[in-house]
Amino acid sequence: MSVLVHFRYLNKVYLLFNVIITSIIIAGLFQFSNQNLIAVIIFHILFHFIGALDMRNRYQNEGGVARG
């Protein structure tokens, strides 16, 4: 159900697909880690950190022009 929080992605198929797949991975991690919430929190932090690094890298490589 956490996918519903990301309703702004409904008109962007790639982003919606990404959120759904990531949610499935997080749910699986929660189940296979004996419902260890710390593992899910660490994965979530790392996922967003890597995404932020990728966005920063793309921004710098494109000469400081932000693109969606």
ROZAKE-110525 format. One record per residue: z negated, x negated, y of N, C-alpha, C in turn. Coordinates in steps of 0.02 Angstrom, whole numbers, plus 50000, padded with zeros to 5 digits. Each point is the difference from the previous one (the first is absolute). Example, Ala and Ser with C-alpha at 12.3 -4.5 7.8 and 13.67 -1.06 7.14 Angstrom:
2
- 49610:49340:49716:50000:50045:50059:50000:49955:50060;
- 50036:50018:50053:49997:49958:50059:49963:50039:50055;
//
This chain:
68
- 50000:49960:49940:50000:50040:50060:50000:49957:50063;
- 49984:49936:49994:49999:49958:50060:50069:49992:50031;
- 50052:50014:49960:50068:49996:50027:50010:50051:50056;
- 49966:50056:49997:50008:50052:50050:49978:49977:50069;
- 49957:49951:50005:49979:49973:50064:50058:49966:50035;
- 50049:49978:49963:50057:49964:50028:50058:50047:50014;
- 49986:50059:50025:50052:50051:50012:50054:49977:50048;
- 49985:49952:50043:50051:49977:50048:50058:49964:49965;
- 49992:49984:49936:50053:49967:49963:50047:50049:49965;
- 49988:50064:50006:50040:50049:49964:50074:49997:50017;
- 50016:49981:50062:50071:49997:50019:50029:49930:49990;
- 49962:49954:49971:50024:49932:49986:49991:49988:49925;
- 50054:50010:49963:49997:50001:49927:49973:49934:49973;
- 50022:49944:50026:49977:49935:49975:49925:49993:50009;
- 49974:50017:50059:49928:49992:50012:49960:50049:49958;
- 50024:50061:49992:49966:50048:49957:49997:49975:49928;
- 50056:49975:49976:50003:49972:49932:49950:49942:49993;
- 49997:49957:50051:49955:49944:50000:49927:50024:49996;
- 49982:50050:50038:49932:50026:50000:49983:50031:49933;
- 50046:50036:49971:49988:50032:49935:49989:49947:49945;
- 50044:49950:49998:49994:49947:49950:49935:49962:50010;
- 49983:49983:50062:49938:49964:50014:49939:50041:49979;
- 50003:50066:50012:49945:50044:49980:49991:50001:49924;
- 50055:50000:49965:49997:49998:49926:49970:49934:49977;
- 50020:49945:50031:49971:49935:49983:49925:49998:50013;
- 49980:50026:50058:49929:50001:50017:49961:50044:49951;
- 50028:50058:49981:49966:50043:49952:49993:49965:49933;
- 50053:49965:49979:49997:49963:49937:49949:49944:50003;
- 49999:49965:50055:49950:49946:50009:49929:50028:49996;
- 49990:50058:50031:49934:50032:49998:49980:50018:49929;
- 50047:50027:49962:49985:50019:49931:49988:49940:49955;
- 50044:49949:50006:49995:49943:49955:49946:49950:50020;
- 49971:50007:50059:49945:49956:50021:49933:50035:49990;
- 49999:50049:49954:49940:50039:49986:49972:50033:50063;
- 50046:50027:50040:49984:50037:50061:49962:49956:50050;
- 50022:49938:50005:49970:49952:50046:50033:50008:50069;
- 49965:50030:50047:50028:50013:50065:50013:49936:50039;
- 49961:49948:49987:50009:49936:50035:50069:49971:49985;
- 50023:50005:49938:50066:49976:49982:50054:50037:50038;
- 49993:50065:50008:50048:50040:50037:49999:49981:50075;
- 49941:49991:50027:49994:49982:50071:50032:49932:50012;
- 49988:49952:49956:50029:49933:50009:50076:50004:49994;
- 50026:50038:49952:50072:50008:49994:50029:50031:50063;
- 49968:50051:50027:50024:50035:50059:50001:49953:50060;
- 49948:49960:50008:49997:49952:50055:50056:49948:49993;
- 50008:49973:49940:50053:49950:49988:50070:50030:50011;
- 50010:50062:49978:50064:50033:50008:50018:50006:50074;
- 49953:50021:50041:50013:50007:50072:50005:49932:50034;
- 49962:49952:49978:50003:49933:50029:50068:49968:49988;
- 50024:50006:49938:50066:49973:49984:50055:50037:50039;
- 49993:50064:50006:50048:50039:50039:50000:49980:50074;
- 49941:49987:50027:49995:49978:50070:50031:49931:50009;
- 49988:49955:49953:50031:49934:50004:50076:50005:49996;
- 50025:50044:49958:50072:50010:49994:50029:50028:50066;
- 49966:50048:50029:50023:50028:50064:50000:49947:50054;
- 49948:49960:50003:49996:49946:50051:50056:49949:49990;
- 50012:49983:49937:50053:49952:49985:50068:50027:50019;
- 50013:50063:49984:50064:50030:50019:50007:50004:50076;
- 49947:50017:50034:50001:50004:50074:50017:49933:50030;
- 49969:49947:49975:50012:49933:50027:50071:49977:49983;
- 50025:50015:49941:50067:49978:49980:50055:50037:50037;
- 49985:50059:50026:50051:50039:50036:49995:49988:50075;
- 49966:49948:50021:49996:49983:50071:49954:50045:50040;
- 49950:50028:49968:49952:50041:50036:50022:50071:50012;
- 50051:50023:49964:50025:50067:50008:49972:50043:49944;
- 49961:50050:50018:49970:50044:49950:50051:50050:49975;
- 50007:50005:49935:50047:50048:49969:49964:50038:49945;
- 50019:50063:49991:49968:50043:49951:50026:49994:49932;
//
